[in-house]
Amino acid sequence: MLASRTPSQVDHDARFRQEAQDGFDVDISNISSEEDMLDQLTSIQSFSFRFIKDASRKLPAESEIVQQGLHLLWYMFLETAKVYEHDSAFQEKLVSLLLWTKEFDSLHRSLHPTETGAASWESYRFADSLQESWEQLLKTGTSSHQCNLAAFSAKALAVGICRESIGLTVLWYLREALETDDETKVIRLLPATVVWIEQCRHHLLTFSAMNQSSEEQSKAHLLALGALAQRADIDQHGFSIQRWLFWRRRLQELSHNADIAVAKTAKKGFMSMIFCGRDLDYNVPGEAKFTEKLEAAMGEALAKSGKESVSGDDIDINVDWVD
């Protein structure tokens, strides 16, 4: 076990963290090339060595100090995620680096069983930092940053990182974005909504089919229903097929928005949802009807075209085929 730090060591650690954050903030504001992005990943990994090792062998008296180091590490991940474009390959690299911290923690613990504590990587509060970042981003963030963080968050969920906790974050986000009667807010959050759905739709449907929820009182606010969902007579907090269908219906309605850009984005989200049940061999109301009408329209288009095949791009897909 590590000896408890002296006051001078505590002060030194605090200065180190502040200098590290100041340097990081300068670097993140000046990213302009792929080389800069790679350098940023290398920098985050170098800090991971220190903060993850400190966390794995922490003493109870030092837990606050260790949590401050981890908070800075997660800050670096999340701020970087906000500036990497949502469709950039660097988002995948960043998620891979996050997975690496989890594996490195496991390796370090294996080699030092008598020196490390019993806490798991999940106790390092990455998911809490992510939720806090999202809450702040909804208040002050740009649509671009929301889309970028949505891609990172959803990709992390898709590879199994903090599965239940990030699941609650996306549930909370969908409530804020699709279950509110504030149409201005709905449209403002729509692009990131669609990124979330595109990247982790199969998780969302599975959570809904399994009525996933949480017994933790501190998570109750993440499970609550939005105003429109309540008016639609949905009475079950947490995930449910009712809410899944409600979200799909909201995207269907927004696909008819007078603003062409809004309608196009909403339709993209709807199309990401409409085949999820079929993908998972799970019966979701409306999917079979939609598929039947889509196949009929494609057959008709094929007969008229004289081509050997047609795709969905060759026809005008009607989201109301689901009804």
C-alpha positions as CSV (number, residue, x, y, z in Angstrom):
1,M,0.0,0.0,0.0
2,L,1.1,3.6,-0.6
3,A,2.1,5.7,2.4
4,S,-0.2,8.6,3.0
5,R,0.9,11.7,1.2
6,T,2.3,14.7,3.2
7,P,0.7,18.1,2.9
8,S,3.6,19.2,0.6
9,Q,2.9,16.2,-1.7
10,V,-0.8,17.0,-1.7
11,D,0.1,20.6,-2.8
12,H,2.4,19.3,-5.4
13,D,-0.3,17.0,-6.8
14,A,-2.8,19.9,-6.9
15,R,-0.3,22.1,-8.8
16,F,0.4,19.2,-11.2
17,R,-3.3,18.7,-12.0
18,Q,-3.8,22.4,-12.5
19,E,-0.8,22.7,-14.8
20,A,-1.9,19.6,-16.7
21,Q,-5.4,21.0,-17.2
22,D,-4.1,24.4,-18.3
23,G,-1.8,22.8,-20.8
24,F,-4.6,20.5,-22.0
25,D,-7.0,23.4,-22.5
26,V,-4.5,25.3,-24.6
27,D,-3.8,22.2,-26.8
28,I,-7.5,21.3,-27.3
29,S,-8.2,24.8,-28.5
30,N,-5.5,24.6,-31.1
31,I,-6.3,21.3,-32.7
32,S,-6.3,21.8,-36.4
33,S,-4.8,18.6,-38.0
34,E,-4.8,14.9,-37.8
35,E,-1.4,15.0,-36.3
36,D,-2.7,17.3,-33.5
37,M,-5.5,14.7,-32.9
38,L,-3.0,11.9,-32.6
39,D,-0.8,14.0,-30.3
40,Q,-3.9,14.6,-28.1
41,L,-4.6,10.9,-27.8
42,T,-0.9,10.2,-26.8
43,S,-1.1,13.0,-24.2
44,I,-4.3,11.5,-22.7
45,Q,-2.7,8.1,-22.5
46,S,0.3,9.5,-20.7
47,F,-1.9,11.0,-18.0
48,S,-3.9,7.8,-17.8
49,F,-0.8,5.9,-16.6
50,R,-0.5,8.1,-13.6
51,F,-4.2,8.6,-12.7
52,I,-5.3,5.0,-13.2
53,K,-2.3,3.6,-11.2
54,D,-3.1,6.0,-8.4
55,A,-6.7,4.9,-8.4
56,S,-6.0,1.2,-8.4
57,R,-3.8,1.5,-5.3
58,K,-5.6,4.3,-3.4
59,L,-5.9,4.6,0.3
60,P,-9.3,5.6,1.8
61,A,-7.8,8.8,3.2
62,E,-6.5,9.7,-0.3
63,S,-9.7,8.9,-2.2
64,E,-10.6,12.6,-2.7
65,I,-7.2,13.3,-4.2
66,V,-7.4,10.2,-6.5
67,Q,-10.9,11.2,-7.6
68,Q,-9.7,14.6,-8.5
69,G,-7.1,13.0,-10.8
70,L,-9.7,10.8,-12.4
71,H,-12.0,13.7,-12.8
72,L,-9.3,15.5,-14.8
73,L,-8.6,12.4,-16.9
74,W,-12.3,12.0,-17.7
75,Y,-12.4,15.8,-18.4
76,M,-9.7,15.2,-21.0
77,F,-11.6,12.4,-22.7
78,L,-14.9,14.3,-22.8
79,E,-13.5,17.6,-23.9
80,T,-11.6,15.8,-26.7
81,A,-14.8,14.0,-27.7
82,K,-16.6,17.3,-28.1
83,V,-14.0,18.6,-30.7
84,Y,-13.6,15.4,-32.7
85,E,-16.2,15.4,-35.5
86,H,-19.0,12.8,-34.8
87,D,-18.2,10.9,-38.0
88,S,-14.5,11.0,-37.6
89,A,-12.4,7.8,-37.2
90,F,-10.7,9.6,-34.2
91,Q,-13.9,9.1,-32.2
92,E,-13.3,5.3,-32.6
93,K,-9.7,5.8,-31.5
94,L,-10.8,7.8,-28.5
95,V,-13.3,5.0,-27.4
96,S,-10.5,2.5,-27.9
97,L,-8.3,4.5,-25.6
98,L,-11.0,4.6,-23.0
99,L,-11.3,0.8,-23.2
100,W,-7.5,0.6,-22.9
101,T,-7.7,2.5,-19.5
102,K,-10.0,-0.2,-18.3
103,E,-7.7,-3.0,-19.4
104,F,-4.6,-1.3,-18.1
105,D,-6.3,-1.0,-14.7
106,S,-7.0,-4.7,-14.7
107,L,-3.4,-5.5,-15.7
108,H,-2.0,-3.3,-13.0
109,R,-4.2,-4.9,-10.4
110,S,-3.1,-8.4,-11.5
111,L,0.5,-7.6,-11.1
112,H,0.1,-5.9,-7.8
113,P,-2.6,-7.8,-5.9
114,T,-1.3,-6.9,-2.4
115,E,-1.0,-3.2,-3.2
116,T,-4.3,-2.5,-5.0
117,G,-7.7,-1.8,-3.6
118,A,-10.9,-3.7,-4.2
119,A,-12.7,-1.0,-6.2
120,S,-13.4,-1.6,-9.9
121,W,-12.8,0.6,-12.9
122,E,-16.5,1.4,-12.9
123,S,-16.1,3.0,-9.5
124,Y,-13.8,5.6,-11.0
125,R,-17.0,7.6,-12.0
126,F,-16.5,7.9,-15.7
127,A,-20.2,7.6,-16.2
128,D,-20.9,10.3,-13.6
129,S,-18.5,12.6,-15.3
130,L,-20.2,11.9,-18.6
131,Q,-23.7,12.7,-17.2
132,E,-22.4,15.9,-15.7
133,S,-20.8,16.9,-19.0
134,W,-24.1,16.3,-20.8
135,E,-26.1,18.3,-18.4
136,Q,-23.8,21.3,-18.9
137,L,-23.7,20.8,-22.6
138,L,-27.5,21.0,-22.9
139,K,-27.3,24.4,-21.2
140,T,-24.4,26.0,-23.0
141,G,-23.1,23.7,-25.7
142,T,-23.2,24.0,-29.5
143,S,-25.1,21.5,-31.7
144,S,-21.7,20.4,-33.1
145,H,-20.4,19.6,-29.7
146,Q,-23.6,17.8,-28.8
147,C,-23.4,15.6,-31.9
148,N,-19.7,14.9,-31.3
149,L,-20.2,13.9,-27.6
150,A,-23.3,11.9,-28.6
151,A,-21.1,9.8,-31.0
152,F,-18.5,9.2,-28.4
153,S,-21.1,8.4,-25.7
154,A,-23.1,6.0,-27.9
155,K,-20.0,4.3,-29.2
156,A,-18.8,3.7,-25.6
157,L,-22.2,2.2,-24.8
158,A,-22.1,0.1,-27.9
159,V,-18.9,-1.6,-26.8
160,G,-20.1,-2.2,-23.3
161,I,-18.5,0.6,-21.3
162,C,-20.6,1.5,-18.2
163,R,-23.6,-0.1,-20.0
164,E,-26.3,0.6,-17.4
165,S,-25.1,4.1,-16.4
166,I,-24.7,5.4,-20.0
167,G,-28.0,3.7,-20.8
168,L,-29.6,6.0,-18.2
169,T,-27.8,9.0,-19.7
170,V,-29.3,8.4,-23.2
171,L,-32.7,7.7,-21.6
172,W,-32.5,11.1,-19.9
173,Y,-31.3,12.7,-23.1
174,L,-34.2,11.3,-25.2
175,R,-36.6,12.6,-22.6
176,E,-35.1,16.1,-22.8
177,A,-35.1,15.9,-26.6
178,L,-38.3,14.1,-27.6
179,E,-40.6,14.1,-24.6
180,T,-40.8,17.9,-24.1
181,D,-43.5,20.2,-25.5
182,D,-40.8,22.8,-26.1
183,E,-40.6,22.5,-29.9
184,T,-37.6,24.9,-30.1
185,K,-35.7,22.7,-27.8
186,V,-36.7,19.5,-29.7
187,I,-35.4,21.0,-33.0
188,R,-32.2,22.3,-31.3
189,L,-31.4,18.8,-29.9
190,L,-32.6,16.8,-32.9
191,P,-29.2,16.4,-34.6
192,A,-27.6,14.9,-31.6
193,T,-30.7,12.8,-30.9
194,V,-30.3,11.1,-34.3
195,V,-26.5,10.5,-33.7
196,W,-27.4,8.8,-30.4
197,I,-30.0,6.6,-32.1
198,E,-27.8,5.7,-35.0
199,Q,-24.9,4.6,-32.9
200,C,-26.7,2.6,-30.2
201,R,-30.2,1.8,-31.5
202,H,-30.0,-1.9,-30.8
203,H,-29.0,-1.2,-27.2
204,L,-32.0,1.2,-26.9
205,L,-34.4,-1.4,-28.2
206,T,-33.0,-4.1,-26.0
207,F,-33.2,-1.9,-22.9
208,S,-36.8,-1.0,-23.8
209,A,-37.8,-4.6,-24.4
210,M,-36.3,-5.6,-21.1
211,N,-37.9,-2.6,-19.2
212,Q,-34.5,-1.7,-17.9
213,S,-34.6,0.7,-15.0
214,S,-32.6,1.4,-11.8
215,E,-33.2,1.0,-8.1
216,E,-30.8,3.7,-7.1
217,Q,-32.6,6.7,-5.7
218,S,-29.9,9.0,-7.0
219,K,-30.8,7.9,-10.5
220,A,-34.5,8.5,-10.2
221,H,-34.4,11.8,-12.1
222,L,-32.9,10.1,-15.1
223,L,-35.8,7.6,-15.4
224,A,-38.7,10.1,-15.2
225,L,-41.0,10.7,-18.1
226,G,-41.3,13.9,-20.0
227,A,-44.5,16.0,-20.3
228,L,-45.5,14.7,-23.7
229,A,-44.9,11.0,-22.7
230,Q,-47.1,11.5,-19.7
231,R,-49.8,13.0,-21.8
232,A,-49.6,10.0,-24.1
233,D,-50.6,7.8,-21.1
234,I,-47.2,6.2,-20.7
235,D,-47.0,5.4,-17.0
236,Q,-43.8,3.4,-16.7
237,H,-40.6,5.2,-15.8
238,G,-37.3,3.8,-17.2
239,F,-37.1,2.1,-20.6
240,S,-40.1,0.5,-22.1
241,I,-41.5,-0.5,-25.5
242,Q,-44.1,2.2,-25.0
243,R,-41.4,4.8,-24.8
244,W,-39.5,3.3,-27.8
245,L,-42.7,3.6,-29.9
246,F,-43.3,7.1,-28.6
247,W,-39.8,8.2,-29.6
248,R,-40.3,6.7,-33.1
249,R,-43.7,8.4,-33.4
250,R,-42.1,11.8,-32.5
251,L,-39.5,11.3,-35.2
252,Q,-42.2,10.3,-37.6
253,E,-44.1,13.5,-36.9
254,L,-41.0,15.6,-37.2
255,S,-40.3,14.1,-40.6
256,H,-43.3,16.2,-41.8
257,N,-41.8,19.4,-40.4
258,A,-42.1,22.4,-42.7
259,D,-38.3,23.0,-42.4
260,I,-36.8,20.6,-44.9
261,A,-33.5,20.2,-42.9
262,V,-35.5,19.3,-39.8
263,A,-37.7,16.8,-41.7
264,K,-34.7,15.2,-43.3
265,T,-32.8,14.8,-40.0
266,A,-35.9,13.4,-38.3
267,K,-36.5,10.9,-41.1
268,K,-32.9,9.7,-40.7
269,G,-33.6,9.0,-37.1
270,F,-36.8,7.2,-37.9
271,M,-35.2,5.0,-40.5
272,S,-32.5,4.1,-37.9
273,M,-35.2,2.8,-35.6
274,I,-37.7,1.1,-37.9
275,F,-35.7,-2.1,-38.6
276,C,-34.2,-2.7,-35.2
277,G,-36.7,-5.3,-34.2
278,R,-36.1,-7.3,-37.4
279,D,-32.3,-7.0,-36.8
280,L,-32.8,-8.6,-33.3
281,D,-35.5,-11.0,-34.3
282,Y,-37.9,-9.2,-31.9
283,N,-41.4,-8.2,-32.9
284,V,-41.9,-4.4,-32.7
285,P,-45.4,-3.0,-33.6
286,G,-45.4,-1.4,-37.0
287,E,-42.2,-2.8,-38.4
288,A,-43.7,-5.7,-40.4
289,K,-46.3,-3.3,-41.9
290,F,-43.7,-0.8,-42.8
291,T,-41.4,-3.5,-44.4
292,E,-44.3,-4.9,-46.4
293,K,-45.2,-1.6,-47.9
294,L,-41.5,-0.8,-48.5
295,E,-41.0,-4.0,-50.3
296,A,-44.1,-3.5,-52.4
297,A,-42.9,0.0,-53.4
298,M,-39.5,-1.3,-54.3
299,G,-41.1,-4.1,-56.4
300,E,-43.2,-1.5,-58.2
301,A,-40.1,0.7,-58.8
302,L,-38.1,-2.2,-60.1
303,A,-40.8,-3.1,-62.6
304,K,-40.9,0.5,-63.9
305,S,-37.2,1.0,-64.0
306,G,-36.2,-2.0,-66.1
307,K,-33.1,-2.3,-63.8
308,E,-31.9,-5.6,-62.3
309,S,-32.3,-4.1,-58.8
310,V,-33.3,-1.0,-56.9
311,S,-32.6,0.3,-53.4
312,G,-34.3,2.5,-50.9
313,D,-32.6,5.5,-52.5
314,D,-34.6,4.9,-55.7
315,I,-38.0,5.4,-54.1
316,D,-39.8,8.0,-52.0
317,I,-40.0,6.2,-48.6
318,N,-43.1,7.3,-46.6
319,V,-42.6,7.1,-42.9
320,D,-46.4,6.8,-42.5
321,W,-46.2,3.3,-43.9
322,V,-45.6,2.3,-40.2
323,D,-49.3,3.1,-39.4
